[in-house]
Every structure is written in C-alpha cells, then in structure tokens.
Amino acid sequence: MTDLTPTPNTPGLHVSKPSPSAPARGSAICHCGATATATGDAQVRALVEGYTANHGPAHHKEQGRS
C-alpha cells in the first residue's frame, strides 16, 4: 500500500480512522510551508476545515484559479 502522508514535496491532507471506535488522525502540509496535525474526530474536522479554507485549495483561489 502506498503511503499517502503529505510531505513538503507532496503537500496535502491525510485523514485516517482505522475503526469506528478509534479516534481520527489527520495531518496537513501546504506548499506555503504550513503544517498541522490533529487527533480526535472534532480536531480532525477542524483541521480539514482550516486547511480547506486557508491552504491547499484556498491558495489557488487567491491566485485566480478555481
């Protein structure tokens, strides 16, 4: 299986939840250099929302790309 964890060379967002009773885990790395990790369903949800609003796709919107 391929490791999908983001790195500075392959920025992005990775979320895992191995089972319904296990806490979610997430990590994000943006091409601008910002990084974040989270553990727990609510914290990972906030990480995803923050990354989506302020990094990754948001950088493309700022540059006039959709």
VOKOL-536745 format. One record per residue (C-alpha): residue number from 1; chain; x negated, y negated, z negated. Coordinates in Angstrom, 1 decimal, decimal comma. Example, Ala and Ser with C-alpha at 12.3 -4.5 7.8 and 13.67 -1.06 7.14 Angstrom:
[node 1; "A"; [-12,3; 4,5; -7,8]] [node 2; "A"; [-13,7; 1,1; -7,1]] 
//
This chain:
[node 1; "A"; [0,0; 0,0; 0,0]] [node 2; "A"; [-1,2; -3,5; 0,8]] [node 3; "A"; [-2,0; -5,9; -2,0]] [node 4; "A"; [0,4; -8,9; -1,4]] [node 5; "A"; [-1,0; -11,0; -4,3]] [node 6; "A"; [-1,7; -14,5; -3,0]] [node 7; "A"; [-5,3; -15,8; -2,8]] [node 8; "A"; [-6,9; -19,1; -1,8]] [node 9; "A"; [-7,4; -17,5; 1,7]] [node 10; "A"; [-3,8; -16,2; 1,9]] [node 11; "A"; [-1,7; -18,6; -0,1]] [node 12; "A"; [1,9; -17,8; -1,0]] [node 13; "A"; [4,2; -16,5; -3,6]] [node 14; "A"; [4,4; -13,0; -5,1]] [node 15; "A"; [7,0; -11,6; -7,4]] [node 16; "A"; [7,3; -8,2; -8,8]] [node 17; "A"; [9,8; -6,4; -11,1]] [node 18; "A"; [8,9; -2,7; -11,4]] [node 19; "A"; [12,2; -1,8; -13,1]] [node 20; "A"; [15,5; -3,5; -14,1]] [node 21; "A"; [14,4; -3,4; -17,7]] [node 22; "A"; [10,9; -4,7; -17,1]] [node 23; "A"; [10,1; -8,5; -17,1]] [node 24; "A"; [9,5; -10,0; -13,7]] [node 25; "A"; [6,0; -11,3; -13,0]] [node 26; "A"; [5,1; -13,9; -10,4]] [node 27; "A"; [2,1; -15,7; -9,1]] [node 28; "A"; [1,7; -18,5; -6,6]] [node 29; "A"; [-1,2; -20,2; -4,8]] [node 30; "A"; [-0,8; -23,1; -2,5]] [node 31; "A"; [-3,1; -24,2; 0,2]] [node 32; "A"; [-3,4; -27,5; -1,6]] [node 33; "A"; [-5,2; -25,6; -4,5]] [node 34; "A"; [-2,3; -25,5; -7,0]] [node 35; "A"; [-1,9; -22,1; -8,8]] [node 36; "A"; [0,6; -20,8; -11,2]] [node 37; "A"; [1,6; -17,5; -12,9]] [node 38; "A"; [4,7; -16,5; -14,8]] [node 39; "A"; [6,1; -13,6; -16,8]] [node 40; "A"; [9,7; -13,1; -17,6]] [node 41; "A"; [12,8; -13,4; -15,4]] [node 42; "A"; [13,6; -17,1; -16,2]] [node 43; "A"; [10,0; -18,2; -16,0]] [node 44; "A"; [9,5; -16,5; -12,6]] [node 45; "A"; [12,7; -18,0; -11,3]] [node 46; "A"; [11,4; -21,4; -12,3]] [node 47; "A"; [8,0; -20,6; -10,7]] [node 48; "A"; [9,8; -19,7; -7,4]] [node 49; "A"; [12,0; -22,9; -7,5]] [node 50; "A"; [9,0; -25,1; -8,3]] [node 51; "A"; [6,8; -23,6; -5,6]] [node 52; "A"; [9,5; -23,8; -3,0]] [node 53; "A"; [10,4; -27,4; -3,9]] [node 54; "A"; [6,8; -28,8; -4,3]] [node 55; "A"; [4,4; -26,4; -2,5]] [node 56; "A"; [4,3; -24,0; 0,3]] [node 57; "A"; [7,3; -24,8; 2,5]] [node 58; "A"; [7,6; -28,3; 1,0]] [node 59; "A"; [4,2; -29,3; 2,4]] [node 60; "A"; [5,4; -28,5; 5,9]] [node 61; "A"; [8,5; -30,8; 5,4]] [node 62; "A"; [6,3; -33,7; 4,3]] [node 63; "A"; [4,3; -33,3; 7,4]] [node 64; "A"; [7,4; -33,4; 9,6]] [node 65; "A"; [7,6; -29,7; 10,2]] [node 66; "A"; [10,6; -27,6; 9,2]] 
//
